[in-house]
Amino acid sequence: MNNVQNVFEAILKYGHDEDFVPIESDEFHPTNAPAGSPQKIDALRKRVELGLPLWHDDDRMNYSGLTGAIRPRE
């Protein structure tokens, strides 16, 4: 966003999110990354950059089958 001084100039130059119309293409694949993970956030960022929809019907919907670090209570 070079040479943009404020949000209004950015909207004029790059458009507004209300103008965003996602298009499914061959690059639109589901992700198995859990919600909130850096991998899921990266997948969502890439989808927006490619003009794809944010949510895929086959994205992971839960945390089943995942393991995490267990910390004993103090």
Sequence and secondary structure as in RCSB ss.txt:
>XXXX:A:sequence
MNNVQNVFEAILKYGHDEDFVPIESDEFHPTNAPAGSPQKIDALRKRVELGLPLWHDDDRMNYSGLTGAIRPRE
>XXXX:A:secstr
 TT  SHHHHHHHH  GGG      TT       TTSHHHHHHHHHHHHTT  S  TTS  S TT         
